[in-house]
Amino acid sequence: MASDRSNQNKPNLVRRTPFPSSVSGAVGTPLQPAVVYASPDANALDDQYEGRAKGYTYAREGHPNADVVAAKIDALEASPTQGLVLGSGMGAISAVFLGLLRAGDHIVAGDQLYGRSLRLLTQDLPRFGIECTFVDAGDAANVAAAMRPETKLVMVEVVSNPTLRIADLDGIAAVTANHEALLMVDNTFTTPRAIRAYDHGADIVIHSVTKLLAGHSDVTLGYVSVADAALRQPINDAAVTWGLTPSPWDCWMAERGLHSFDLRFERAQRNAGMIADHLAGLAGVEAVIYPGRRDHPDAAKADALLGSNPGNMVSFRIAGGRTQANAFIRAAGEIPFAPTLGDIGTTLSHPASSSHRGLTAEARADLGITEGFFRLSVGIEEPELLISELTAAVAAAQGSL
């Protein structure tokens, strides 16, 4: 009997303990890292899977922290449907292709996309029998000329990576509507603060949440939403099946980043304009590409689409080749040389050796990406500090000629 009483008094360390009840609530969103969720019975599980009740079952199929982040980005984008948060921006793009396309389908894409997007379209999708034609998305006529009866989707970035050219978004939307194809817009560079792609005819909107939305280089996430609710389920099914689920921790951290998104965007954008103007006046800088400048090659389209929000990305080209590029990088003070963008601090990228290294030198040259071409993701530091560091870097590059 003593043994029975001893067992009854032992704490149940294996069974989960609910949070204590409280008349006050947590200010921050709870982090829920659970992999599985318990249902009261089989009927309740049926109700969840068949859409009669809202609930969670297995984290690969969805979890609360992902839905919290998705709802915030939905509001930013004015999304007509509930978006999905996935493990990365490329995961979001892949989920669309895996969920909506099949062998024999054709894609038309802008010829100036993120390097991994280009690789996916040129090397991976062809293995599944899906072809892609690349065109200059700055003119909708190019897209119209590339359309085929089997074209199912057109993919563009509003502002291209890394050359910051502007897509003819409204014209392309008219072309895709006429051909009954889907228009997928990667809005990572611009963010919903600069443009809401659904207002311009997009059918699918993609984000790398890793970048400006989360904003601190400590999260890897993607987002996708659709205008037609019928498209959501196959994309979600592909994401679940292929294991593109996001981490609850990253979702929780991304929500933290979104709280300051508006403030970060405004400060970084203001800095970018000042830096672009300063670089344009330096000897040794051959060209500056910034959508907010009058000398941008697509200034009229930038005004129409972006208005007063040209963003925080500045691209420029210095004189010389790899030697001068290395001299610039080494002399750029504490600006990190890193293949990323959207961090709270400024980062410097060299597309020829990072995002677009997979292209031939000739293909990079066709896009205007030389060894002296750089992309600057401007952060929220004091602009005087950034201007001083960049000025010193340009001078060092000039000195190495």
C-alpha positions, 0 to 999 in steps of 0.5 A: 500500500505504501508503494501505491501511495508513493506512485500517486504522489509522483509528479507526472513529468511526461504528460504536458501541462497546460499554461496556468490561467491568468486574468491578464494576457501576454503582450507578445504572441506566444511561440508554439513549437509543437509538432503535433496537436491532439484532437478530442476524437476522430470526428473532430479530426474529420471536421478539421481535415474537411474544413468544417472546423479550424484546427491544427494537426501536424506542424508540416500541415500548418501551425499558429505562428505561421498563420499569425505572420501570414495574416500580417502580410495579407493585410499589407498586400490587401490579399484577397485570400489567406496567404501561406508562409513557407520555409523560404522565398524559393520554397514559396516559388517552388510551391507555386510551380509544383502545385500549379504546373505540369509537364508540357506547360510553359512559363514566360519570365523576366530575364532579370530575376534573382539568380536562384529563380533563374536556375530553377527555371533554366535547370530544374523545371526542364527536368520535369518537362516545363519550359521557360522563355525569358524576355525583357519585362520592361515592355509588355509587347515582349511578353505578348510575343513569347506567349504560347497556347501552353503558357500557364504562367508569367513570372516577373519582379516589379523591380529586377534583381540586381539591375533595378529595372521596372516591369511593365506590370499593368501591360503584362497583366493585360496580356496574361488576362487575354491569354488566360495565364497566371501572373506571378509577381515577386514583390520582395524588393519593392514590398507592399509599401511601394506597390500592391501587386493585386491592384495591378492585376497580379494573380499570385504574389510572392515574398522572400520574408527573409528580406525587408519584411523580417529585416534582421538577417536572422529569419529564413521564410517565404510567403505566397498568396493568390487572388483566386481561392481555388489556387490556394489548395494545390499550392498548399498541398505541394508545400505540405507534401514536399516539406516546405513548412516554416519553422515556428521560431522563424515565424515568431521572429518574423512577426517581431521584425514586421512590427518595425517594418514601416519605420525601417522602410522609411529610414532605409529608403531616405538613406538610399536616395541620399546615397544614390545622389552622392555616388552619382557625383563621384569620379570612378562611378560610371553609373548609378541605378536608383528608381527614384532618380530622374536618370533611371532608364525606366523613370516614367514607369517607376513614377507610375508604379512606385510613386514616392516609394522607390525603395532602399536598393541602389545599384552602381557600376565602378570603373575597372574589373575584379581588382577594382571590385576587391579594392572597393570591398576591402575599403568599404569600412564596416559595410558587410560584403554579403549576398543578402538584402533587406537587413536593418544594416546596409549590406553590399553585394557583388552579383558577378561573384554571388547571385549571378555567378551561375551565368556565363560572363556573356550572359551577365554582360547582356544584363549589364552585370560587370565585375565592377557592378555592385548592389547596395541594400541600404539600411537605417544607419546614419547616412553620413557614416555610409556616405563616408565609407562608400566615398573611401571605397570608391577612392580605393578602387580608383587608386588600384586602376 
